């Protein structure tokens, strides 16, 4: 397939390129920028006049719900939702059923994903057997099977000796470990930030020290072992400051934040909307503002959707009892654009957090536009307005905090491995 994308504003955050020019795709790669290569005859021409052409988005946390949780969602629906959102590469957490703790499970997931239209899927392997926090997995074998990192997802790892051994093992093979800092004792039974809203509504609280105590342990063990650690879903000002200092000290750490925490705060839980029941919880406005500032400064390295489709029945419960999580992959782009607009951040810089910066954390060749690079491309209309509604979301998970609200910015085309995987207004091919 040879594709000619013409007249678009081409933005490549990795190189700083930002200009109106044409892009030429063939054999799964970008063949040229600007002028067509010799003897190039396009099979398809996409008019991108007035549109932005950027690298395909890279999402660090997108739950596909397979294997084992197909009654909620599945590979076909969620990979399609990712393509609708402009995502061309994604990391799949290990909290499936069974967890991704055996090479055979990883290979099966990759095989099924390869044989479907949609993004490139990069599994994150389980750090411990069955995610029970007791026995380490064979990380080297899982890495050979295709895992890009190792994690407990949201499962607790209470034994710090096991965590120490995991970091030592990972360091031996220079494998990255992704950890979400939350002390399971301090957060026990909690559902909301320990603040004025939770106190007024009578919701069980999760204090900020639930994040910082766990973060302190992780950072101390990272310093001890020299491990390569990625911190997932920071939520607090205090946590951000600890990471800032750890980076100054030279620790090999990176971190990300859920896009919902860039915009929402504990005030959004005031009407008991279970779609705002997230892990970690939405914290104070002061915490949210600190996250925004840390992103601008580069202390936080990337933004992810933390896409988590939840069954309707599990959300249509009182806040305290509802299953946490929100669908987010189709909102990653417009919410990033909204943050850039509200803070005056240059568009190219904002897009970097969901393209090449995220790809660098995953350690994959993605998130950039250059001659010879994989042809994973997102073409979007920065001015298009659309309503977040169940009928407008491709994901089987309709659990969004933004239902009924208008978004600005919508994907028009998604090209993956040189093939037009998604075209707005057209039926999905393949």
N, C-alpha and C positions, 0 to 999 in steps of 0.2 A: 504494500500500500504506500503510495506517494501522496503526501498531503501538503498543500500550499496554504499557509495562513497569511492572509494579506491585510495590510493597512492597520494592524493592531499596535497599541502601545506596549512594547515588549519591556518587561521589567524582570531583571535577574538580580535578586538581592545579593547573591554570592559574589558577583563581579561588580555590582554597582551600575550595570547597564540599565538605561531608562530612555528609550527613544522609540519613535514610530518607525517600524521596519517590518519586513516580511520574514517568515520562518518557513524553512523547507525541510520536510521530514521524509525519510525513506529507510527501508530495512530496519525499522525499529529505533533509529537514531536521528538526531538533528544533523542534517547534511550541510545546511548553510543558514546564515543569518544575513539579511539585507538583499544580496544578489543571488539569483538562482544559480545552482551549479550547472555545469555544461550538460546538455542533453537531458535536463530534468523535465519530465512531462507528468504533471499531477493527475492522479486518479480522482482527487477530490480537492476543491478549493473552498476554503472557509473565509468568508468576509468578516474580519474583526474590526471594521471601522467603528470607532467609539468604544471599543472594548479593551480590556487589559489582557495581555498574554503573559503568563508567569509560569514558573515551574509548578508541576503538580504538587499538591499539598502533601505533607508528611505528618501523620498522626501517631503520636507516641502511645496512645491507649485507646483501643477500639475493640470492644467485646463483640465477637461474632456469634457467641452463644453455642458454638459447636466445638467439640462433641458434647452431647448429653442434655442440652437445654433448648432443643429445637422447638419445644412448645412455646417458647418466648420469642425466638427469632432464629435465624440461621444464616449460613454462608451466603446463599443466593440473595436474600433480602438485604442483608447488612452491607455486603460488598457493593450491591447496586446503590444503596443509600450513600456509601462512601464516594462512589463515582459521581453521583448527583451533587455531592458537596465539593467536588474537585479534588478529592483525595486520591492519590495514585500509589502511595506506599503507606502501610500501616503496621503497627506492632500490636499483636494480639496477646493479652495477658493470659497467664496460665490457669486461671480459676474456672476451668471448664469442668465437665463431669464425664469421665474422670479427669483430674488435672493433667497438665502436660508435663508428666514426670518420667515418661518412657520414650525412647527414640522412635518406636513404632507409632505412637500417637502423634508425634510431631511430623513424621513422614506422611502419615495419612492426611493430616490437616493440610500440609503443603501440597500434596497430590491433588486433593479435592479443590483447593484454591486455584491451582494452576490450570485446572480443566474447566474453570468458570470465567466468564467475563468479569472484569473488575480489577481492583488494585493489586499490587504486589503485597503478599502477606508474609510478615516476618514474625514467627512465634517467639514469645518470651517463655523460657522454660521455668518449671517449678524449681525453687531453691531447695526445698525439702520434699521428701516422699509424701505424696497425697496432701501436700501443703499443711502437714500436721506440726511442723516445726521441731521434729525429733531427729530424723535421719536425713543426711544430705543425699541429694540425687547425684547421679554420675554426670556432672556438668560437662566434662570433656566429650562424652558420648552424645549428649544432647546438643552440644555445639556442632559436632560433626553432622548431626541430623538436620541442622538448620536453625537452631535457636541463636538469636542475636544477643540475648542477655538472660539474666536469671532473677526471679522475683518471688515473693510470697503473695503478690497482688494485695488483697485486703486481709488475708489470713494472718493471724498473729504468729510471731516467733518470740515466745516468752523466754526461752533459754538463751542467755547471752553467750554461753560457751558454744552452743550450736552456731550462733551468728558469727562468732570469732572464727570457728573452724571453716565456716562457709567462705568468709572473706579470705582466709589463708589459702584455701583450695582455689578460689577464683584468681587470686594473685599469682599463683603458680603458673596458670595458663593465660594470664592477662585477660580474663573474662570479666565483663562488666556485670555488676550486681545492682539491680534497681530496687530500692526500698522506700516504702511509704512510712514516714515517721509517725507512729501513733502508739502510745503506751496503752495497752489493752486493759490495764487495771484502772487507770485514771479515766478512761473513756467508757468503762463498763456501763451498759444499759443507757448510755447517752445518745441523744438524737439531734441536739441543737447546741449552738455556741453558748457557753456559760456567760450570759449577759442579761440585759434588761428584758429582752423579748422572751427568752426562755423562762425567766423568773415570772413574768406577767402571765404567760400562757400555761405555766405549770409543766413545761417539758423538761425531761431529764437532761442535764447539761453535760457538755464535753468541754473542759477547760483548756485554755491554750497550753498549759504545761503537759497535757497529753501529747502534744506535738513536740514541745521543746525538750522534755525529759528523754523521749525516744531519740530525738535528733542528737542530743548530747552523747548518748551511748553510741550511736552510729558513727558520729564524727570522731570520738575517741578511738574506736576500733579501726576506723579507716586510717587514722594517723598511725596506729600501732602496726598495721599490716601493709600499708601502702596500696590498698585495694583501689580499684577504679569503681566508684560508686555514683549512681544517679539517684537523686532524691525526688520522689514522685509526689506531686500535688501538695506543694507548700500552701499553707492557708493563713499564716499569722505574721504579723509584723515582727514579733520576737524571733520566729523561725527564720525569717528573711535576714535579720541582723546576724544570727548565728552563722548562716551560710556565707554572708558577706565576709565575716571575719575568717572563716575557714578557708575561703578562697585566697584571702590575703596571706594566709599562712602556708599556702602552696599545696593544700590537699587536692587529690585528684577527684574532684566532685563536680557534678553538674546538677541542675534541678529544673523542674518544670512546674507549671501551674495549670489547673483546669480553667478553661475559658469562662466558665460560669463564675468563678471567684474573681475574675477581672471586673465583672459588672455588678454582681449581686452581693447582698450583705444579709445579716440576721434580720433586718427590717422586712425582707421579702418573705420571711416565714411567718409574719405577724397574722396572716389570715389562715393559718394551718394548711397551706397548699402543700400537699405531700410531694408534688413535683419539685419542691425546693428542699426536700429531705435528701441531702447529699452526704457523701463520705469523701474527705473530711467535711464538717459542717460549714455552712456559710457563716462567716465571722463578722466582726464589727466593721463599720464603715472605715474606721481608722486602719484596720487590718487590710481591707480592700484597697485603700489608697496607698498603703505601703507596698502592696503587691504591684500596683500600677507603676509606682516610682522605681521599684527594683527591676521591672521589665525594661523601662526606659534606659536604665543604667547598665543593663546586661548582667546584673547579678542573677536574675532568673534567666535561664538559657533558652527556654522554649515554652510554647503554649500547646496544650492538647485538648481534644474534645472530651476525653474520659467517657466516651460513648458507652452507655449502659442501658440497653432496652430492658424494660421491666414489664411483666405481664399486667394487664389492666386490673385484674382482681387484686394483685399485690399492691397496687397504688391506690385503689379505691377503698382505703382504710383510714382510720384516724392517723394523724401525723406520727404519733408515737409507735404505731404498729406497722406502718407502711414500709415496704422494702425501699432502701435508699438507692439513688441512681437517677440519671437523666439521660435522655437521648441528646446527642450533641453534634454528630459528625456533619450534618447538613447546615449547622449553625456556626461551625468553626470559622468559616470565611467571613460571613457578614458581621459576626460579633467582633472579629479581629479588625475589620474595617471600621466598625463603630468605635472601638477603643482608639484607633489611630485618629479618627475624626475628632473625637472629644478631647484628645490630649495634644493635638497638633503634631503628631508624629508623622514623619515622611512615610508615604505608602510603602516604598521599598523596604524601609527598616522594619515596619510592622509585619510585612509578608515574610521577612527573614525568619521570624519566630515560628512559622508554621511551614517552612520549606527547608533551606539548607542547614539551619541551626538544629532543627529536629533530626534531620538526616545524619548529621555529625554525631549526635548522641547514639543513634541506632548503629552507626558505623556502616552505612550503606551508600552506594553511589546513586544519590537521588537529590532532588530539591534544587537543581541548578539548570540553567540553560547555557549551553556552549556547544560549539560544533563538535560532534562525536559523542555527546552525552546521550543517555537514554531519552527517547522521545516520550517523556511523561510530562504532559502540559495541561494547564488549566487556563481556559479562556472565560472571562467573566465580565458581566456588565456592572460597573461600579455604581450605577445610578438606578438600577432596576429595583422596584419596591415589590415586596410580596408579603403575604400574611402567613404567619406560623399557625397552621391548623392541622388536625389529623389527616385531612385529605391531601394536604400539600407536602406531607412528610413521607418519603419513600420507605424509611425504616418501619419495621413492624412495631417498634417502640414509639408510642405517641406521648411519652412521659416527658414533656418539656416545660420548664418554668416560664417559657416565653409564649405559650399558647395564647392566641388572640392578639399578639403584638405584631407590628409591622417591622420587617427587616429591609435594609438597603444593601444591595449587592447580591447578585445571583449568577451562578455558573451557567454559561451557555454551552460550552463544549468541554469534554474531558477526554484527552488522548492518553492512552496507556500503551507503552511498548510499540508506539507507532500506529496504533489502531484507534479509530474514533469509537470510544467505549460508550460515551453518553453525548446525546445531542438534545437540547431542550426542545420539547414539542414533537419528538420522534420516539417511536417504540425502540426499546432496547434490542440491539442485535446480539446474536450469539446465544 
